[in-house]
Each structure stands twice: as structure tokens, then as C-alpha cells.
Amino acid sequence: MAEKMKIIPLGGLNEIGKNMTVYEFGGEIIVVDCGMAFPGDDLYGIDLVIPDVSYLIKNRSRIRGLFLTHGHEDHIGAIPYVLKQVNMPIYCTRLTAGLVKLKLEEHGLIKSTKLITVEAGETVRAGKFNVEFIHVNHSIADSVAFAIHTHMGTVVHTGDFKIDSTPIDGEVIDLARLGELGKEGVLALCADSTNVERPGFTMSEKAVGHTFKRLFAGCDQRIIVTTFASNVHRVQQVIDAAAENGRKVAVTGRSMENIMKVSTELGYMKVPKNTLMDIAKIKSLPKNKQVIVTTGSQGEEMSALYRMAFSTHKQIDVGPGDKVIISASAIPGNEKTVSRVVNELFRKGVEVCYNRSDMLHVSGHACQEELKIIHALTRPRFFVPLHGEQRMLQIHSRLAQDMGIEPTHVAIAENGSIIELTTKTMKLNGSVPSGEVFVDGSGVGDVGAVVLRDRKRLAEDGMVVVVLPVSAQNGALLSPPEIITRGFIYVKESESLMAELQNVAMEAAESGSRKRRDDGELRGTVKSAVSNYLFKTTKRSPMVIPVVTRL
């Protein structure tokens, strides 16, 4: 019986976000990443989406650890929710650990969680797995790929990466180690497919620094820069450009303040002396001496930039004499909210720099040529594209085949697929429970399809409540039904419709009151009469809720 390794992606396939992959060998399990996704517009009131981990709960005794590639939300966002269901030790690099710690503190999980920091280049022994941490470049510092060694072979899991030959911290992705692994023999490669549609190479992070210097030089306005808080190197470049031009820097927005604190404490951000100032104090300086770094690059409603644009920010009023630089691209789906903020800033007379062609932002993910380099260096026998929508996974699989991998050695999987490897074969063999779990407030998973269907209907058509006062003795109506509506019509202007509704409800209630056995039947009769009438007259179908009160 040949030994088998299973690779089970629980998230990150056919979607962008909530990345989570399970590796299983010799009866033991390790988990790589534990991310969340943002809810689409159709998920009313949902705060975030996390992977379904029922497979891990069922096999909790076999889990040897959770390994994190980097500190982005789509790789660490679900940790507090998952840990409450299944506790496991966490292994990650220093900056990632700093960000995870913030989450654990917020959820009161610090004491119960074992958090172990590992440096790139080190190997962790976890049961029958030896997990080697390999430095890569990405849009957050301290990112790693993993070489997962077992005595059946080695799997390279890239995590999110790009090849940046001039990174800000001077640490280029460890291509030499990936090449060595390729020489020793790589059983399978699991790689990031986010940018596989883009030809060529991803530009270096340094390119953005040059843009900043150009925009800062000789500028008389106050400069406000927004970017992803987690992009420590981007913020570093803003600070450097400010210091070079004799400006002071203030930070606003909770996630930006958190990240600054963590990354300066851990030494990932080097702030020149006397450059940082408190946001309340910086206002006394002349405009051309100020730089403000803020959250809100995605136009999020509660973010600092949004509040500035809509005049609700406590410290900062923007207007003519301000230059806002948006150093980020809109995540697919956020284009509307971003353009709303940009329009509002324009309306206030602010100069906004947001052009794609102006090198204000570079991606953190590898494009086609970089992916080819990784394939060429690791020379894997089998290939699993991860981290992308269907078209990305397929294009990545084609790219691998162009590099000489046989079509039968590539697996395009779904979340929950079990990819079974022996040293010679690869096959998709069944699946485990997987899917989306919704987090709403403090409830995890208690809002499902049924509740969401109701929310959708309430959002689209509103509701009508019909209160029926009935005699406890003989079940006859004691007075005309009372009708309460929410989100359906403005009652004061629709009195005739309300009166008509009352009649319809009354007729329905009285029509069979002699033969009726219970309240359920009465509710049913009234509900269908009212619904039908409303649809006929208004072409809308609000949720109708009959309430029977026995007096």
C-alpha cells in the first residue's frame, strides 16, 4: 500500500480570501493559514465570512499546528473564531505574531493560545511534518513560503508572494533555497494564482517610493496618503519621503495606529527622529510641513479618509490646499465606495492623485513571468494552483503545462476537495464539509441561508404585520385588525390602501371562523389573502406576519 498525502483546501479556491489549506500525512494534520473574506453586498448585516472548519473539529486530536504565511486578514482574519472551536499551536514570523496577538487580545484568547515565533530559514518539527520557513516578498513584511517536508516528499506552499529584487528591507525572496529544493526534488507545488492573468513582472515596491518623492518635492499643500495599513514598507516610504522634504508625519485610523505600534516595536519600521507627531498637534504646523497617513484606501465607511471626505473626522478638515494620494488599488467589488470618496474629495476642492498609470501602487502578487520562475526553480512533479477564482486557477494550470507539467499532474480543486498524492499519482478523491460560515456581531454561524433569505426580502420589500384580536370563547374577531408596516409604504400617505388592507384581513378572518380549528389556520388564511391582495395592487411582496391575540 503506497503512502498517501492529502491536500485539502478549506478556503481560497474559486474566491479571493479566506485562505486555508489542510495537509494530512501519516494520520497527522497541519493547517496552513486561517483567513477571512469580506461579505458581498447580498449578505445583509454580515461582518465577515470564515471557512467551515467542521473537518478540523472532527479531527482535532490529529492536528499538530497552524502555520501562517503572513499577516494579511485573508490569511489570519478567522483565527480567533476558529480557535474558539478548535485550539491549536500557531507558528509564524515576528510581525505576523504581533498582528495575531492583537486579535487574540481582543477576543480574550491570549492565555489559552500557544503562539510560537519562527524566523525565515528555520524549520519547525510538527509530528510527521517538518515545516521550513522560506523568506518571500509580499505587500506586508515578514512573509514566508513553506517547504513542508515528510518522508514521502516535499511540498512547497508559496503563500502570497512576488519576486522583488529591490525590496525596501533589502531582503530579496530566497530564490536560492527554492532552487535547492527543486534539485533535491519537490513532490508538489501549491502556488498563489492572484495575478496569473497579468503578463510580465510585478513592479518593485521601490517604484512607489520614487513616485512619493516626486509628488512630495516642492509641494505646497498638506499631503494626505492612504494605503493598506498592513503595507509596512509603503508606510515606511511615505515617512522617508516626508523626512527628506522636512515634513512631519501623523497617523490616523485604528488599524494604521495598531500596525505602526507593532511594526516600530518589532523594528520593521524605522522612523527618523522627530518625524512622527500626534494628529492633534500637527495641525499647528504650516500645511507644507504636514503629512498625514490614513486608513480608508477602499472607501470603507468608518475609515478615517471617509470621515475626512464627509466632514465627520474630529481632527482633520480637508479642502483646497490639500493633496490626497491614494496608494492602493480598489479590491474587486470596492470600486463604487472608492469613487464615492474620491468624488466627495473633489467636491471639497482637494487635489486627488489616484491614477493607475502613475505608479502610486504596486501589487504584492507575482505575475506570469515570476510564477514561471518559481515553477522552473522548484520543478515540481505535481501542481495545485491556490488562491484565485476559477479563471485564475485554470490559467495558472495552463502556465504550468507550458512549463512541462503533464495535465494529469495538475489539480484544479474546489474548497473541500481531497487531493490525494502518492509519489507517482495525483487524484481528486471525494470531499470534506466546507463552505462559508458567517460572523454577525458576536454570533458565529448562527446566521444561515434561511435568515439571510428573510433579510434579503425585508430589505427589498419590507414587512406588514396584521394583529388579529380574537375572542378566547368562540374565536370571533373582536375588533378590526390592526396593521403595522415597516419599510413597505409611508402609512400617512396611503390611508386608502391601509383601510382596504384592513377589510381584506377582516374578510379573510371572518370567512371561515366557524369551521376553524386553530390559530395556525387563521394565520395562514389571513397571510395568503393579504399577500395576494398586496401583490395585485402594488406588485410587491412584503413579508406578511399575522399575529393572533386571544382576549
N, C-alpha and C positions, 0 to 999 in steps of 0.2 A: 504493500500500500504506500504510494508516494505521499510524501509530506505535502501539506497544503497550507497556503497562507490566504487569508481572506482580507480583502479591502472593501470596507462598507462605507460609502459616503452617506452621512445622515443629513447633509445640507450643503448648499453651494453649487449644486448642479441644476441646470435649466433656470437659473436665477442668479442675481448678483447679491451676495450677502449670506448671512447665517452659515458660514463655512464650518464644517465639522466632518472629520473623517475617522473611521474606526479601523485599526489594524489588529488582526487576530491571528495568532500563531501558537501552536502547541498548547491550546487550551487557555492562553492568556491574551489579554487585551490592552492595547494602549489607544488613547484618543488624541487626535491632533486638532487643536483649535476648538473654539466653542463660541460661535459668533451669533449675532442677532441681525435681523433685517428690519428696515423701516416699512411700516404698513402702507399699502396702496390706498388710493382715495376711497376705494369701495369698502375698506374696513373701518366703519364708523366707530370712532372713540377708542380704537385700539392704539396702545402706546408703542408696542414693539412686538416683533414676531421672533420666536425662538424655535430651534429644531425640536422635534419629538424625540425624547431620549428613552422611550419605554424599553428599547432593546438593552440599553445600558443599565437601567434599573433592574431588569430581569437578570442581568449577568454581572451585577455589581461586585460579586466576590472575585471575579476573574480580572478586574481592572487593575492595572499596575501604575497608571498615572495619566495625567493630562499634560500634553506638551503644546506650548504656544509658540507660533512662528513670530508674531509681532503684536503690537498693542492697539491695532485698529478695532473699532466697535464690531465690524463684521467678522472679527476673529476672537474677540474676548467679551462681547456685549452680553452673552447669555450666561456667563459664568455664575453670577450669584443665584440665578433662578435654577440652573442645573445642579449646582452644589447642594441646594436645599433638598433635592430629590436623590442625589447620589454623590456622596463625598469621595473625593479622590485627591491625591497629592498633585500639586501643579509645578511643572518645571518650565522656567522661562528665563530670558535675559533680564538685566537690571532695570532698564527703562520699562519694559513690559510689566515686570513685577511691581514697579512703582505705580503704574496705572491700575493694575489689578487690585493692588492694596486699597486704592481709593474706593473701588467698587465694594470690596469686602467690608470696609469700614462702614460704608453707607448702609449695608444690609446686615450689619452685626455678625459677620462670619469670620472675623479675624482669628478669634481663638480656636475655632473648630477646623480651620484650614491649614494644611501644610503647604507652604509656598517656598520653593527651593530655587535660588538663582543660579544660573549657569552661564559661563562665558562662552562666546563663539570659539570653536576649536576643542571644546571639552566633550566628553562622551558620558552619558548617564546610563547606568545599568538599571533596567526595569524588567524584572523577571527574565523571560527568554529573549527580551529585546535589548540591544544596545543602541541608544539613540545619540547620534553625533550631531552637534550643533555647528552649522556652517554659515559664516557671515555672508549676507547678501545686501544689495542696495534696494531701498524702497522709500516711499514718501514719509516714513517715520523711522527714527533712528533705532539701532539695535535690533534690526530684523534678521531672522535666520531661516535657512532651509534645514531640513533634517536628512541625514542618511540613517535609515533605520536598518540596523544590521541584525540578521538572525542567522542560524547556521544553514538555513536554506538559501540565503542570498540577501542582497541589499536592495532596499527600495529608497529611491531619492524622492523626497516630497519637497517641492521648491517653496511652498508658501507663496506670498506675493513678492514679486521681485522685478528688478530691471538691472541692466548692466550699465553702471555709471562710472566712466573712467576718471571723472573729476568730481567725486562726491565732496560734500562740504567737510566731513570729518576726515577726509583723506583715506578712508578705508574702502578700497575697491572690493567688489564681490569676489569671494575666494574661488576664482575660476580654476586655479591650480589644483585645489583639492577635488573639485568636481571632475577634472581631467584624470587625476589619480584614481578616483573611484571608478571611472569609465574603464581604465586599464585593468583594474582588479576585477571588473565585471559587475554590471548593475542589472539586477533582475527586472526591476520595473521603475519607470519614471512617472510620477504624478505631478503635473505641472499647471501653473497659472495660465488661463486662457483669455483673461480680460481684454487684452489689446491685440489678440491674434489677427483681427481684421485689418490692422494698420501695417502697411509695408514699412521697411526700413528700420531705423533705430529710434528709441525714445531719447529726446534731448536730455542733456545733463542738467541737474539741479542748478549748476553754476550759471546757466544761461539766464535764469530768472534773476540772479544776483546782479548781472550786468544790466538788465532792464531796470531794476530798482535804482542802481547808481545813476543811470541816465535820467530817470524821472525825478530823482531827488536833487540832482545837481542844478543849482541856480533857480530852484523853485521858490516862489514867494508865499505859496499857500501853506495852510496846515495840511499835513498828509495823513490820511486815514487808510490803513491797509487791512483788508480782511482776507483770511485764509483758513484752511482747516487747522484747528488748534493743535492737532497731533503732529503737524508737519514741523517738527522742532528745527530742522535745518532751514526751512523757509523763514521762520520767525527770526532765526539767527541772522539770516542775510538782511532782513529788514533792520535789525538792530545795528549790524555792521554799517549799512548804508547811512543810517541816521548818525552814527558816531562820526563817520567820515565827513559828514556835512554839518557837524556841530549842532545836531538836534538832540533833544531829549525824547525818551520813549515812555508812553504809558500804556497799560494793558486794560482792556475791559471785556467783560463776558466771563461767565463762570468757568467754562471748560478751558478757556485760554489762561485764566489765572491759575487753575489747577495744574495745567501742563507746565506753565512757566516755573511754578514752585517745584514740581517733581524733577523737571529736567535740569534746573540750575542746581538743586540739591545734589543730584547724581552726577553733575559735571558734564551733561550732554550739551548744555548751552553755556557759552562763555560771554558774560555781559561786561563790556568795558566799564571801568569805574565811572560813577556819577552819570550813567546814561539813563537808567530807569528812574522814573518818578511816579508818585501817586497821581491817579487820574484827577483828583480834586485840586492838586497843586499845580499841575502842568498848565492849567488854563491861564495862570498869571503871566506866562511867558508870551513873547510875540508869536504870532501864527507861524512864521517861517522857522521857528525853533522847535515846533512840536511835531511828533509823530505818534499816532495812536494805532495800536494793533488791536483788532476786534474780531469777535466771532460773527457769524452771520453770512458766510460766503454762499450759503444755499438759500438765503432769503427766509430762514426759519422765523416764525412769528415772534418767538420770545427772545430772539437773539439781540445782541447789543446794536448791530448795524440796523436791523429792522426798527428798533426803538428810536435810533437817531433819525432815520428817514421819516418816521411818522410822529416825530416830536414828543416821544414819551420817555426819552433817555434822561435820567436825573442829572447827569453832569454835562452832557455834550449837546449843544445846538449846532446843527450844520447849516450851511448856507453858502452864498458867494464867498470866495476866499478859501474854500475847502477843496481838496482833491482826494477823491476816494479811489483806491486801487483795489480791484477785485482779483486777487491772486489765487484763482481756483476755477475749475470748470464746473458747470452745473451737472450734478449727478443726474442721469436719465430720470425724468419724472419731476425734477425740480425747476425746470426751465421757467415755468409760469411764475413761481414765487420769486425767483431771482429777478425776472424782468419787472415785476411789480415794484421791488425795492429800487431798482435802477431808475425806473420812471419817476418814482417819488423823489429820488435824489436830484434828478434833472429838474423837476418842478421847483425844487428849493434853490436852484441856481448853482448846484455843486458840479464841479468837473469830475466826470467818472471815467476811469480807464478800465475797460473790461474786454478789450478786443482779443480774440483768439490769436490773431496773427502777430500780436505784439510781444510774444514770449513772457506773458505775465504768469504763466502756469505751465508746468510740465507734468506729465503723467508719472505715476510711480510703478507702472507695469510695463513689462517687456513687449516690444513689437516683434514682427515676424523674424527679422534677422537675429535679434537677441535670442529668441526661442530656438532658432536653428543652431545657434552656438551651443546652447545648453544640450540640445539633442546630440550634437556632434561630439561634445566632450563626454557625456555620460554613456553614450552608445547603449541604451537600454534594450533588453530583449522584448519587454512588454511596455505598453504605454497607456496611461489613463489621463485624458485631459480633465482637469478640475476647474472649478471657479469660473463659470461662464454660462451664458444662455445657450440654447440648443445650437444656434448657428455658429457660435464661437467654438463649441466643443467639436462640431463637425469640421470646421475649417482647420482647427488645430490637429485633428486626426489626419486630414489630408496632408498637412505640412509634415507630419511625422512619416507618412507614407512616402512623400517626396524624398525624405531623408533615408529611405531604405527599410523602414519597418514594414513587416508584412501586415496586410489588412486584418488577418485573423489574430494578430498580436495587439490590436488596439481595442479598448473597450469604451464605448460611449454609454455611460450608465445613467440611471435615474437616481434621485435621492432614495436610499433604502435598498438599492441593488446590492447583491452579494457578488463581488468579483473574486472568483476562485483561481488562485495561481498554484501550479506545480512548477518544477524547474523547467518543464517543457511546454506546458499548455496554459491557456487562459480561457476561462469561460464565465459567462454570467449565469449564476445558478440560484434562482429564486430571489426572495427579498425579505427584509425585516420591516416592522412597522416604522413608518417615517412620515413626515409631514410637518404641518405648521402648528405651533401652539401659540395662542395669543395672550399677551400680557396686557391687562387693562387695570390701571391703578395698582392695587396690591394683589389682585387676583391673577393667578397664572393658570390658564387652561380652563377657567370656568365659563369663558365666553366661547361658544362654538358656533357651528353653522346656523342653528335654529335662532339663537339670539341675534346673530348678525342679519339674518333674513328679516327679522322683526325691525331691527334698527334701520335697515335699508328702506323698508316700507314706511316706517314712521317718518323717515327723512324725506321720502318722495311724496307721500300723500297725507301725512298727519293722522289724527285719530278722532273718533267720535264715541263718546261714552253715553249709553242710554240707561238711565236709572229708572227701574220699574218698581214702584211701591205696591206690594200685593197683600191682600188680606190673608192672615195666617189661617183663618177658618175655612174659607171656600175658594181661595186662590183668585178672587176677582181683583181687577185693578182698582186701587183706592183713589188715585188722582192721576191726572195726565202725566206721562213720563217726563222726567227732566232730561234735557240734552246738553251735554258739555262737550265742546270741541277744543282741540289743540292742534295748531299747525294745519288746519283744514280750510276754514274761511274766517273772515273777520265778522264775528257774530252781529255787531251793531249794524252792519250794512246789509245783512242778509236775513232780516227778520222773517220775510215771507217763506224762505227756504226752511228756516228753523221751525216755523209753525207747521209747515207741510210735513216735515220730518216727524214732528210730534204726532200728527194724525196717522202717518204710516205706521209708526211704532205702536200706537194705541190700537189701531185696527188689527194689527198682527197679534197683539197680546190678547185681544178680546175674541179673535176669530175662533180659537179652539179651546177657550178657557174651561169649558165643561169637561172635555174628554182628557185634559192634560194630566199626566201622571206626576211629573216632577219639574223642578226649576230648570234643569238642563234642557229639557224640551222647549220650554218657554224661551230660554235664551237663544236656542237655535232658530226658532221661528222668527223672532224679532231681528236677529242678526241678519238672516238672509233677506228679509223684507227690506230692512234699512239699506243694506249693501246694494241690492238690486236697484232700489229707487235712486240712490245716490249716483250709481253708475249711469243710469238712464239720463238723469238730469244734468250731471256735472261732468261726466266722462272721467271721474276719478274714483279710485277705490281706497279710501282711507281704512285704517284698522277700526272695525266696529266692535266695541266691548259692551255687551249688555250686562247690567248689574241688577240682580233681583234682591229687593229688601223686603222681608216679611214683617208685617206690623200687626 
